[in-house]
């Protein structure tokens, strides 16, 4: 009797064990794209871009103060430049939809009034250094110099007038943004701002 009970229990155990083995194994992991390379399947994963800036080493305190002042100035004007890029695209589309030159001139004057009402007070309080940086960053955001933007919206005469007036105070509305050259530090600061590091 014991032998029979032992055989039945052994049979049930083997049946249970084989049924557990027959169940599909669940594997943990992620599903990803793959590429075939010389007969091998290789996972293909796109990683986000990582920017790294080496810690800045200053030769003296004066250089460190100048860099910190540049950070402060860029942080002050960068939102205006970013907004200028957005507004430039928006207003360019609006003006492109208009058919006659008269309609475009009226729309450009309306746009100028809106911008003056919204930003004139803040922009008047910018320092000369911040103004120079703003001109460069507007070129960065719109892919057009400030002179070109004025010429497109207000005409050549107005652009020449403001360029001449700006030159009296040391501004050049035709300045282009050079992220690899003289504006390398500004580009570094802008990227740090965009990454949330500043």
C-alpha positions, 0 to 999 in steps of 0.5 A: 500500500505504501508502495502504491501511495509512493508511486501515485505521489511520485507520478503526481509530482512528475506530472506537476513538475513537467507541467511547470516546465512546459509553461513558457518562461517569462523573460524580463527586459526591454524590446528594442530595434535591432540591426543585422550585421554579418549574421548577428543581431545587434540591438539598436538603441538611440541615446539622447545627446549629452553635452559636456563642458569642462569646469572653467579654470580662471587665470585670475579673479578679474576673468572670473568676474567677467565670466559671471557678468556674461552669464548674468547678461545672457540669462537676462536677454536670452528669454527676449531672444527666444521670444523674438524667434517665436514672434519672428516666425509667427509674424512672418507667416502673417505677413506672407498671407497678406496680398498687397503692400499696403496691407503688409505695411499696416500689419507691420505697424500693428506688430511694432505697436504690439511689441512696443507696448509689451517690451519697450519698458524692459528693453529700455532698461538693458545695459549696452553689453546686454544690448550687444548680446541681444543682437547676437542672440536674435541672429541665433534664434531667427537666423537673420540679423537684426538689420535684416529683420528690420528691413523685412518688417519695416523697409530698407529706409527704417533699417538704415536709419536704425543701423546709423542710430545704433552705430552712434552707441556702438551697436551694429545691427548687422552683427552675426552670431558666431558660435565657433568664434567670438561668441563661443562663450555665449553659446556655451552659456546658452546651452547650459541654460537650455540644459537647465544647468544654469 
